Amino acid sequence: MQDYLATVASVDDNIGRLLDYLDANGLTENTLIVYTSDQGFFLGDHGWYDKRFMYEESLRMPLIIRYPKAIAAGSVSDDIVLNLDFAPTFLDFAGATIPETMQGQSLRPLLLDGVQTDWRTSMYYHYFEFPAVHIAGTKGKGSTAAMVDAILRAQGLRTGLYTSPHLERIEERFAIDGRPCSADDFVAAAQQVEAAVAELDARANGNAISGPTYFEITTAIGMLIFARANVDLAVREVGLGGRLESTNVCRARVGVITSISFDHTQQLGNTIESIATEKAGIIKPSVPVVNGATHPQAAEVVRETAHRVGSPVYEQDVDFGYRARGDHQCTVWLNEENIEFDDFRLAMFGRHQFANAALAVIAARLALGQDRRLMPSNVRAGL
């Protein structure tokens, strides 16, 4: 905490130097200055020396702006503002065009005119308390997700597994440590989400657009259930596509792309390349991706997407793979570490599950990071 406060003091001192420079050079009057904060530490007020939790103080932390040329000193607005509003605000005051694709809203109307009747009345915040293995593809997503989950549970992690669709009960979509969540836990999470859905539905109806979808609602419910269960890691199966899909808000520790072929062409496009582009949309900057796409065009799209955002790629049959023995046993090899997981017997039927098992093993290995070794006995138990 002493180091943290020393850092804050240093930042404050240097802001002072910058303001002195503006004054000395006659630039203060026409310079827009925004004071914001890293909303994290509260000196132990809540028992946490951490920034992953959003408290009421964080939501009410003021945003202080000084622009003598245009903003009256001492004026106050109680409207909800976000860091996303900075860029459009700067462009607006500079007289530049604000791109339609830019998120956030210009604060200029609030600063100059006061209360705006059409300003935002709600906001979304989630820091992703638990990391995830995120799995997209055309075929094999559910099987691969189940295998990753089982391997990590055998390794000793508390896991949350989000899959779809369910077969008998909706609770099947939200598994904690290999078992569907309880009906009580599902109802409690659904009730918390219900109010937000009602508000978004009302807003959507007023603007002639659609509100949250069934899958988006269940994704939100699942995030709440996993957070309340204090899972160490979530395994998330994409429902459809990936790039614009609701599971894509997760903080992935590793992304997995299973086999890619033609599916949902009305939504994803009618070429392998367009479908692969949507599924590769789950790839996050600098987050490793396991590429199980064997179709040449699809595999290339995954590689190019990963390269564009600086993510390392682990290629099937290059960096990892499998050797089958009969219909139920296989060996999985990892080229980078020159290791093999020998002669595992798969509980799932079908030789196509060998490829899914190989994806699951390398994904589990990457999810554990460099500090924890994936034990062959745990792989065997999981598969």
C-alpha positions in Angstrom: 0.0 0.0 0.0 2.9 2.4 0.7 4.3 1.7 -2.8 0.8 2.4 -4.2 0.5 5.7 -2.4 4.0 6.7 -3.4 3.0 6.1 -7.0 -0.1 8.2 -6.7 1.9 11.0 -5.1 4.4 10.9 -8.0 1.6 11.1 -10.6 0.0 14.0 -8.7 3.3 15.9 -8.6 3.8 15.5 -12.3 0.3 16.6 -13.1 1.1 19.7 -11.2 4.2 20.3 -13.3 2.1 19.9 -16.4 -0.5 22.5 -15.2 2.3 24.9 -14.3 3.7 24.5 -17.8 0.2 25.3 -19.3 -0.1 28.4 -17.1 3.5 29.6 -17.9 2.9 29.3 -21.6 -0.6 30.8 -21.8 -2.2 27.5 -22.8 -4.6 27.0 -19.8 -7.6 28.8 -21.2 -7.8 26.7 -24.4 -6.8 23.3 -23.0 -9.3 20.6 -22.0 -8.0 18.8 -18.9 -9.7 15.6 -17.6 -8.9 14.2 -14.2 -9.9 10.5 -13.9 -8.8 7.7 -11.6 -7.8 4.0 -11.6 -10.9 2.9 -9.6 -9.4 0.2 -7.5 -7.9 0.7 -4.1 -9.9 1.8 -1.1 -7.2 1.4 1.6 -8.8 -1.8 2.8 -12.3 -0.4 3.4 -13.9 -3.5 1.9 -11.3 -6.0 3.0 -9.7 -6.2 -0.5 -6.5 -4.7 -1.7 -7.6 -5.4 -5.3 -9.2 -3.7 -8.2 -11.4 -6.5 -9.6 -14.5 -5.4 -7.6 -16.8 -2.5 -8.5 -18.1 -0.8 -5.4 -20.6 2.0 -5.0 -17.7 4.4 -4.4 -16.2 3.4 -7.8 -19.5 4.1 -9.6 -19.8 7.5 -7.9 -16.1 8.6 -8.2 -16.3 12.0 -9.9 -14.9 12.8 -13.3 -13.3 16.3 -13.0 -12.9 18.4 -16.2 -11.4 21.9 -16.6 -11.8 23.9 -19.8 -11.9 27.6 -18.9 -12.8 28.6 -22.4 -16.1 26.8 -22.5 -17.0 25.2 -19.1 -18.1 27.3 -16.2 -16.1 26.7 -13.0 -18.1 24.9 -10.3 -20.7 23.4 -12.6 -21.9 19.9 -11.7 -23.6 17.1 -13.5 -24.9 13.9 -11.9 -25.3 12.0 -15.1 -23.6 8.7 -15.7 -20.3 9.0 -17.7 -17.8 6.5 -18.8 -14.1 6.4 -19.8 -15.4 5.5 -23.3 -16.8 9.0 -23.5 -13.3 10.6 -23.5 -12.5 10.1 -27.2 -15.8 11.4 -28.7 -15.6 14.4 -26.2 -12.1 15.4 -27.4 -13.1 15.1 -31.0 -16.3 17.1 -30.5 -14.5 20.0 -28.8 -11.8 19.9 -31.5 -14.5 20.2 -34.2 -13.5 16.9 -35.7 -15.9 14.2 -37.0 -16.8 11.4 -34.5 -16.7 8.1 -36.3 -20.0 6.1 -36.1 -18.1 3.0 -34.9 -16.6 4.8 -31.9 -18.1 3.8 -28.6 -19.1 6.3 -25.9 -20.9 9.7 -26.2 -19.5 13.2 -26.3 -19.8 14.9 -22.9 -20.0 18.3 -24.6 -23.8 18.7 -24.3 -23.6 17.9 -20.6 -20.7 20.3 -20.0 -22.2 23.2 -22.0 -26.0 22.7 -21.7 -26.5 20.8 -18.4 -29.0 18.0 -18.1 -29.9 16.0 -21.2 -33.2 14.2 -21.4 -31.9 11.4 -23.7 -28.7 10.7 -21.8 -27.9 7.1 -20.6 -29.6 5.9 -17.4 -27.7 2.7 -17.0 -24.2 1.2 -17.6 -22.6 -2.3 -17.8 -19.6 -3.2 -15.8 -17.9 -6.6 -15.3 -14.3 -7.2 -14.5 -14.4 -11.0 -15.2 -13.4 -12.3 -11.8 -12.6 -15.7 -13.3 -10.6 -16.5 -16.5 -12.0 -18.8 -19.2 -11.3 -21.4 -21.8 -13.4 -20.1 -24.8 -14.3 -22.6 -27.5 -15.8 -21.9 -30.9 -16.2 -24.0 -34.1 -18.7 -25.9 -36.2 -18.4 -29.4 -34.7 -16.8 -30.7 -31.5 -17.3 -27.6 -29.3 -19.4 -29.4 -26.7 -17.3 -32.5 -26.6 -14.1 -30.5 -26.3 -15.6 -28.3 -23.6 -16.6 -31.3 -21.6 -13.1 -32.8 -21.9 -11.4 -29.6 -20.9 -13.7 -29.2 -17.9 -13.1 -32.8 -16.8 -9.3 -32.5 -17.1 -9.1 -29.3 -15.2 -11.4 -30.7 -12.4 -9.1 -33.8 -12.2 -6.3 -31.3 -11.9 -8.0 -29.9 -8.8 -9.6 -26.7 -10.1 -13.1 -25.6 -9.3 -14.7 -25.2 -12.7 -17.8 -23.7 -14.3 -19.0 -25.3 -17.6 -21.3 -23.3 -19.9 -22.7 -25.3 -22.8 -25.9 -25.3 -24.9 -28.5 -26.5 -25.6 -29.7 -28.4 -22.6 -31.4 -31.8 -23.0 -33.9 -31.9 -20.1 -33.3 -29.0 -17.6 -32.0 -25.6 -18.2 -29.7 -26.0 -15.2 -27.6 -28.4 -17.4 -26.1 -25.3 -19.1 -24.5 -24.2 -15.9 -22.4 -27.0 -14.4 -20.3 -26.4 -11.3 -17.6 -29.0 -10.7 -19.2 -31.3 -13.2 -22.8 -31.1 -11.9 -25.7 -28.9 -13.1 -26.3 -25.9 -10.8 -29.2 -26.2 -8.4 -32.6 -24.9 -9.3 -32.4 -22.4 -6.4 -29.1 -21.0 -7.7 -30.5 -20.7 -11.2 -33.7 -18.9 -10.0 -31.7 -16.5 -7.8 -29.4 -15.5 -10.7 -32.4 -15.3 -13.2 -34.2 -13.0 -10.8 -31.2 -10.6 -10.6 -31.0 -10.5 -14.4 -34.7 -10.1 -14.9 -34.9 -6.4 -13.9 -32.1 -5.5 -16.3 -33.7 -7.5 -19.1 -37.1 -5.7 -18.5 -35.4 -2.3 -18.7 -33.5 -3.2 -21.9 -36.7 -4.7 -23.5 -38.6 -1.4 -22.7 -35.8 0.6 -24.2 -35.6 -1.6 -27.3 -39.4 -1.4 -27.9 -39.2 2.4 -27.7 -36.5 2.4 -30.4 -38.0 -0.4 -32.6 -35.1 -2.7 -32.0 -34.8 -6.2 -30.4 -34.0 -6.6 -26.7 -31.7 -9.3 -25.2 -32.0 -12.7 -26.8 -32.7 -15.9 -24.9 -29.0 -16.9 -25.3 -27.7 -13.5 -24.1 -29.9 -13.8 -21.0 -28.7 -17.3 -20.2 -25.1 -16.1 -20.7 -25.6 -13.4 -18.2 -27.2 -15.9 -15.8 -24.3 -18.2 -16.2 -21.8 -15.5 -15.4 -23.6 -14.7 -12.2 -23.9 -18.4 -11.2 -20.1 -19.0 -11.8 -19.1 -15.8 -10.0 -21.2 -16.7 -6.9 -19.8 -20.2 -6.9 -16.2 -18.8 -6.9 -15.0 -20.9 -9.7 -11.3 -20.9 -10.6 -11.9 -21.1 -14.3 -14.9 -21.2 -16.6 -15.1 -23.3 -19.8 -17.4 -21.5 -22.3 -18.9 -23.0 -25.4 -19.9 -20.5 -28.1 -23.5 -20.8 -29.2 -23.3 -19.4 -32.7 -20.4 -17.8 -34.5 -18.2 -16.1 -32.0 -17.3 -12.5 -33.0 -20.6 -10.9 -32.0 -21.7 -13.7 -29.6 -22.5 -13.0 -26.0 -19.9 -15.4 -24.6 -17.2 -13.3 -26.2 -17.2 -10.8 -23.3 -15.2 -13.4 -21.2 -11.6 -12.9 -20.2 -10.1 -15.8 -22.0 -6.9 -17.5 -20.9 -6.9 -19.6 -24.1 -9.1 -19.7 -27.2 -10.0 -22.9 -29.0 -11.2 -23.3 -32.5 -12.5 -26.8 -33.4 -13.3 -28.0 -36.9 -15.0 -25.5 -39.2 -17.4 -26.3 -42.0 -20.7 -24.9 -43.3 -23.2 -24.0 -40.6 -25.7 -21.2 -39.9 -24.9 -19.7 -43.3 -27.7 -17.1 -43.1 -26.0 -15.5 -40.1 -22.4 -16.3 -40.7 -22.0 -16.1 -44.4 -22.0 -18.7 -47.2 -18.3 -19.2 -47.6 -15.8 -21.1 -45.4 -13.7 -17.9 -45.1 -16.7 -15.8 -43.8 -17.7 -18.5 -41.3 -14.1 -18.9 -40.1 -13.9 -15.1 -39.7 -16.9 -15.1 -37.4 -15.5 -18.0 -35.3 -12.0 -16.6 -35.2 -13.6 -13.4 -33.7 -13.1 -15.0 -30.2 -9.3 -14.6 -30.5 -8.1 -12.0 -28.0 -4.9 -10.0 -28.3 -1.9 -11.9 -26.9 -4.1 -14.8 -25.7 -3.0 -18.2 -27.1 -5.3 -19.9 -29.5 -5.5 -23.6 -30.3 -6.3 -24.1 -34.0 -8.2 -27.3 -34.7 -9.5 -26.1 -38.1 -8.3 -28.6 -40.7 -10.0 -27.0 -43.7 -7.1 -25.1 -45.4 -9.0 -21.8 -45.9 -10.5 -21.9 -42.4 -7.1 -22.7 -40.8 -5.5 -19.8 -42.7 -8.2 -17.3 -41.5 -7.6 -18.4 -37.9 -3.8 -18.0 -38.3 -4.2 -14.5 -39.9 -6.6 -13.3 -37.2 -4.2 -14.5 -34.5 -1.2 -12.9 -36.2 -3.1 -9.6 -36.5 -3.7 -9.3 -32.7 -0.4 -10.8 -31.6 -1.7 -14.1 -30.4 0.4 -17.3 -30.4 -1.1 -20.1 -32.4 -0.9 -23.9 -31.7 -1.6 -25.8 -34.9 -3.1 -29.3 -35.0 -0.7 -31.8 -36.5 2.1 -29.3 -36.2 2.4 -28.2 -32.6 0.2 -31.0 -31.2 -1.7 -34.0 -32.4 -2.7 -37.6 -31.6 -2.0 -41.2 -32.6 -5.0 -43.5 -32.4 -5.0 -47.1 -31.1 -8.3 -48.8 -32.0 -11.6 -47.0 -31.4 -11.1 -45.8 -27.9 -7.4 -45.2 -27.1 -5.0 -42.6 -28.3 -1.7 -40.8 -27.5 -1.7 -37.0 -27.5 1.7 -35.3 -28.2 2.8 -31.7 -27.7 5.7 -30.7 -29.9 6.7 -27.5 -28.0 7.5 -29.4 -24.8 8.4 -32.7 -26.5 6.1 -34.6 -24.2 3.4 -37.2 -24.8 0.3 -38.3 -22.9 0.3 -42.0 -23.6 -2.6 -44.4 -24.3 -5.6 -42.7 -22.9 -8.9 -44.4 -23.1 -11.7 -42.0 -24.1 -15.1 -42.3 -22.4 -16.7 -40.6 -25.5 -17.5 -42.8 -28.5 -16.2 -42.2 -32.0 -12.8 -41.9 -33.6 -13.6 -38.2 -34.3 -13.3 -37.6 -30.5 -9.5 -38.2 -30.7 -9.0 -34.8 -32.4 -11.3 -33.2 -29.8 -9.3 -34.9 -27.0 -6.0 -33.5 -28.5 -7.6 -30.0 -28.5 -8.7 -30.4 -24.9 -5.3 -31.5 -23.6 -3.4 -28.6 -25.2 -6.1 -26.2 -24.1 -6.0 -27.5 -20.5 -2.2 -27.2 -20.6 -2.3 -23.6 -21.7 -5.1 -22.7 -19.3 -2.9 -23.8 -16.3 -0.1 -21.5 -17.4 3.6 -22.0 -16.8 3.3 -22.3 -13.0 1.3 -25.6 -12.9 2.2 -28.8 -14.6 -0.6 -30.8 -16.3 -0.3 -34.2 -14.8 -0.7 -37.2 -17.1 -2.8 -39.0 -14.4 -5.2 -36.1 -14.4 -5.5 -36.1 -18.2 -6.2 -39.8 -18.0 -8.8 -39.4 -15.3 -10.5 -36.5 -17.2 -10.6 -38.2 -20.6 
